[in-house]
């Protein structure tokens, strides 16, 4: 969040809310009212399936009719065989481009100005391991069960996906 505050062009027009999505009371940290749109990026893979389902219900209650939720996260391809192929293709692309999360975070930790931020990130993760769970189909079904009219994948690169869900 601090990186966003420091780099977003519209940071002064954004209300930044620090809330733990694993805590069922996270919605109480939000300003009152309803919303037209919500986003969730690279957070779901830190939550278990019951927490993701609860989050979808919570967000659905916050959105106005016609509102949209965009979820960007890791969602494996449904078939185990195809999922392995997708991961292999992604690893090949990452290696060719020199993109790796472990390298990225090592470089971030090496910047003195970022050390307090990376220390706080580590504290919050509390050695939690990422959980890469449901497929797009499973997320879409959970979103519809939560009361969204429609939910579908709108973008994908290997296992990195954006799902849009409309109330």
Rosetta blueprint (number, residue, H / E / L):
1 X L
2 X H
3 X H
4 X H
5 X H
6 X H
7 X H
8 X L
9 X L
10 X L
11 X H
12 X H
13 X H
14 X L
15 X L
16 X L
17 X L
18 X L
19 X L
20 X L
21 X L
22 X L
23 X L
24 X L
25 X L
26 X H
27 X H
28 X H
29 X H
30 X L
31 X L
32 X L
33 X L
34 X L
35 X E
36 X E
37 X E
38 X E
39 X E
40 X E
41 X E
42 X L
43 X L
44 X H
45 X H
46 X H
47 X L
48 X L
49 X H
50 X H
51 X H
52 X H
53 X H
54 X H
55 X H
56 X H
57 X H
58 X H
59 X H
60 X H
61 X H
62 X H
63 X E
64 X E
65 X E
66 X E
67 X E
68 X E
69 X E
70 X E
71 X E
72 X E
73 X E
74 X E
75 X L
76 X L
77 X L
78 X L
79 X L
80 X H
81 X H
82 X H
83 X H
84 X H
85 X H
86 X H
87 X H
88 X H
89 X H
90 X H
91 X H
92 X H
93 X H
94 X H
95 X H
96 X H
97 X H
98 X L
99 X L
100 X L
101 X H
102 X H
103 X H
104 X H
105 X H
106 X H
107 X H
108 X H
109 X H
110 X H
111 X L
112 X H
113 X H
114 X H
115 X H
116 X H
117 X H
118 X H
119 X H
120 X H
121 X H
122 X H
123 X H
124 X H
125 X H
126 X L
127 X L
128 X L
129 X L
130 X L
131 X L
132 X L
133 X L
134 X L
135 X L
136 X H
137 X H
138 X H
139 X H
140 X H
141 X H
142 X H
143 X H
144 X H
145 X H
146 X L
147 X L
148 X L
149 X L
150 X E
151 X E
152 X E
153 X E
154 X E
155 X E
156 X E
157 X E
158 X L
159 X L
160 X E
161 X E
162 X E
163 X E
164 X E
165 X E
166 X E
167 X L
